[in-house]
Amino acid sequence: MTESTWAQQRELFDDMITLYGRKTSLEILKNTNLKVFRLHLATSNKPAPIISEMKQLATSRNIEIRIHNKKNLSHISRNARQDQGVAIDLIAPHYRKLEHLIRADLKPGAEFILVDRITNPQNLGMIIRSIAASPMAGLILPTQGCATIDPLVYKASAGCLLKTDIYRCKTSLDGALALQQKGYQLIGLSADGQLRLNELDNETPKIMMLGNETEGLSAELQAACDQLLGIPMANAVDSLNVAVTAGIISFHRIR
């Protein structure tokens, strides 16, 4: 199967996430609460207990197993260097295109986090975990410029990846402008922001935007913001880890 053919088939499954790696795939197969669509194995896999266990679990759960040559498996995993000859497709009903949110009714007070060029998988996973545990309604995740959903993100999220409403868009700017047009207020996190968390109202739907780990929000996103929000810090500290910042804003309503 060519990469283009696989991409076309993936479009049929709007709510599917593909992860890879032996330990990750085995952990997922053992969790009967997760809906697995298909297990992919490479012909290059040598006999090993973990491969046998995955096959047995998939068979016992009536999960289809597909065998591919190494090159074709890499088209599925999109990470030939780290997939270890295994990939797995998960049905994730909370993982959708942004159009689903755009078409939905605007809910008063709903708040989402949008990430801009967050490239560290651990940071992205921890952000997802904070959102899942908090009153935040979900995450807006660009498919360009950000870390991709992979086993590192899954592990850092402590399993919350599959419990969090995630809406994917092409770029952070595309997503932000579409949501602004829908009626959401764009609030950008910035060291120069004058707005404070305790000044936010609870009625206006908002998109809280977090920027790159070192550069912050892009100039284009800052220009699109309705307001810039700052978090006061003591002892001449000028910035926080982006995942820590996400945790603070995710729980700002709980006082």
Secondary structure, 3 states (H helix, E strand, C coil): CCHHHHHHHHCCCCCEEEEECHHHHHHHHHCCCCCEEEEEEECCCCCCHHHHHHHHHHHHCCCEEEEECHHHHHHHHCCCCCCCCEEEEEECCCEEEHHHHHHCCCCCCCEEEEECCCCCHHHHHHHHHHHHHCCCCEEEEECCCCCCCCHHHHHHCCCHHHCCCEEEECCHHHHHHHHHHHCCEEEEECCCCCECHHHCCCCCCEEEEECECCCECCHHHHHHCCEEECCCCCCCCCCCCHHHHHHHHHCCCCC
